[in-house]
Amino acid sequence: MTPFDGWTVPAGAGDRLGEERAEAAGGAIAYPVLSSDAIRGLCSSLRDSREALLSHAVRDIAASLGAVGARFGSGGDPLREEALSLLPHMAGLSPAMAELVLDGMARDWTEPRLLELLEAEFADPRVLDAFQAGPRGSSRALGPPFTLHIGAGTVPGVSVTSLVRALLVKSAVLVKPGLGDVVLPNLFLRGLQEHAPEIAAAAAVLYWPGGEGSTSDAEAAVLAEADTVIVYGSDDTIRDVRSRTPASARMVVYHHRLSLGLVGAEALTGEEKARATVASVARAVATFDQRGCVSPHVVYVEQGGMVSPAGLAGLLAEALEALEHEVPSGAVTPEEASAVHQIRGAAELRMAAGEDVAVYSGGEAPWTVIYGPEPDFKASCLNRVVRVAPVRRLVDVVPHLVRVRRHLQTVAVAGAGEAAELHESLARAGVLRITGFEAAPWPPPWWHHDGMGPLTTLVRWVDAEE
C-alpha cells in the first residue's frame, strides 16, 4: 500500500519543508522530516496569507468551506470515495462504521450548518468582518493571527471541525492531527485548495509523531510561533503541551472527557418501547467504537419500570449483537483485547461466586455488557464495553459522579419525566451537555464544546466606545 501523504501545505510552502521523508503507522503514513527553520518558514507563509483571508466576508468563507464539506456527504464524489477507502485502515474502523462516522461528521461541515453556528455564536456574524454598531458604540471580533491545533486522533473528523472553526474566525491555522485522524483534514484542505485557493493558503495540515530529536525541535518552533494553541487529548498530553507553550500564547484545551446514560422508568413502559429505547442506547455506545468523548461508559437504569435494570442489560446485549452485524467493530489491538478479556473475566468470577452480576459478550467481538448493583461510575476500557447499574431515581446518580466531575461531559437521557430537577442536579455536578441517546454521538455545531462557545472562545473583542 502506497503511504498516504500526511501533510497538505500551501503551494510553494512545501519546498521549504525539505525532501527527506519518514513513515508512521507501519508505513501507512508519510510525513516530512522537519527542521525548526522549515516550521518557522511555513508559519510565516501562513501568517502572510491571513491578510487575504481578512478581506473575505465571513459568509463567503462559510460558503466555500461548506461547498467542500458537502462533497464528503455526496455519494460518488471522489473526495468522499477516497475518504471511505482510507478510513477503515487508517482509523481502525470497520467500513460500515467509517461511513457512519463520515456522514455524521460531514453534516456539520455544510454551509447551512456553518451559518447556523455563526448565527448562534454572534448576534451579527458581520462583526467578524468589520466594526458593527451597538447600543454603546461599536465592536469587532478578531480571531488569532495564527493558531496551532494539536489533535488527539481518537475520532476521525475532529481535526476538520477544528480547522473549519479557525478559518471561520479568519485565523491562519496549522493542524497537527493525531495518528487516527490524518486522512480527513488532509483531504478537506486539498478540496479547499481546489475550490478556494486564497482561503486555503492560510491553512496547513502536517502530521509528525511526538517524541525526541528533530520532531521535538520542530514542535517547539511551532509552539513558539502560535498566538493560540488548541489541544485535544489526555490530561498528560495537555499537561505536556502546556509546559512547553510560551506564557504569551493562549491555550484552549479539550481534555479527556467521560459520558454516561440515564434510562428512566417512563422509557420502559412496555417491551416495544423498551426495545426502541435500548436500540438508541446501543447505537450511542457503539458509535466511534466508544472512543468518542460523547460515548456512554455506564448506563444507569431507574427501577420500577416494566423492564428491570437487569432486564435492560439483556436487551442491550441483544441490540449490541445486532449492531455487530450491521456496523461491525473495528480491529482491536492485543492490549485492547486483553483489557476486554480481563473485565469479562473479573465479572464472570463474581457471577460464579453468587453475586448479583450478569455478563453478556460478543465472543470474538469486543462488545460486552456487565450488569451489577454498584452505582459508582467506572470508566470503560472502550470498544463497546458498557456497565448497566440500577438506581432508585435518576437523580440519585449525582453523588456517584463526584469522583469524575472534572471529566464529565455528555449525559444521554431517556424517559426522565419531570426533568428540571435532574438537569439542575447534573449541571451542578459538572455535566456539560444533556441530550437524548440518538443525538448523543452528534453534538450540533453550535454546542458549547466542553462548556465554551466554539467560535467565541477563539476571538478577541475590540470595542470602539462612543
Protein Blocks (a to p, Z undefined) as FASTA:
>chain_A
ZZddfbdcdehjlmmnojadcdeehhlaccddddfklmmmmmmmmmmmmmmmmmpcfklm
mmmmmmmmmmmmmghiaklmmmmmmmmmmnopafklmmmmmmmmmmmmpmklmmmmmmmm
pmblmlmmmccddfkbcadddddfbacdddehlaghjlmmmmmmmmmnopacdddddfkl
mmmmmmmmmmmmmmmmmlmmmgccddddedehjllmmmmmmmmmpmbdcdeddfklmmmm
mmmgcfkbccdddddddddddddfklmnbfklmmmmmmmmmmmmmggnlmafklcfbdcd
dehiabdfklmmmmmmmmmmmmmmmmgcddddfklmmmmmmmmmmmmmmmmnopacdddd
ehjambdcdddfbfbdcddeejoiacddddfblklmmmmmmmmmmmgcbdcdehklpakl
mmmmmmmnopabdcdfklmmmccfkbcgehiafklmmpccddddZZ
